[in-house]
């Protein structure tokens, strides 16, 4: 690890450290950080070279089975960056931070979210699972506290009592979700990344993120599926 780190510039190292401590970083923040690291280290900076800068860091991280990955927020389509450990693709990567019972609640919450039609699970449905856990039963008050921590740690997002997977979770666990939920997990037909909150074509079954749907159909007078060309029956957000 030390050898790899030594081959990186100080600018690369500083950028990586901040990304790792953040858990996930929004695109505009990553661009500011890129500029700050380059200027502090007095190395070449160009505003449109963030992807090249990240690729250079990733080439050093490759032998460590780590990678900085870019993902889009399902909410507004904005880019985010997170450091992913490729050696651990399962929920077990969270094991050092949470107890067994907390992880079981997370897995069951993930089940509800991914198997739902809209990519959300209500707090009522999640809390009803708390006293059915195999590890041991959890009181609803405890479960509420655990959910709060998952939101704070950016594994879950919550809006009006409805929970979905945070962008961080989708970036870090994409492979785990695609291989463990093969029948229901799908990639967005437009951006090709995992789609949890999505619209689905009634004719051919492809899915698209809501921001991708918005962008794709913006210029079309009559919305038609990009794959089968049938009329897109969902409401365009």
Secondary structure as UniProt FT lines:
FT   HELIX           2..7
FT   HELIX           10..22
FT   STRAND          25..26
FT   HELIX           27..40
FT   TURN            41..42
FT   TURN            47..48
FT   HELIX           50..61
FT   HELIX           62..64
FT   STRAND          66..72
FT   TURN            74..76
FT   STRAND          79..85
FT   TURN            86..87
FT   HELIX           91..94
FT   TURN            95..97
FT   HELIX           100..115
FT   STRAND          121..122
FT   HELIX           123..129
FT   HELIX           130..132
FT   HELIX           140..152
FT   TURN            153..154
FT   STRAND          156..159
FT   TURN            160..161
FT   STRAND          162..165
FT   HELIX           167..180
FT   TURN            182..184
FT   STRAND          186..188
FT   TURN            189..191
FT   STRAND          194..195
FT   STRAND          198..200
FT   TURN            202..204
FT   STRAND          207..209
FT   HELIX           210..217
FT   TURN            218..219
FT   TURN            226..228
//
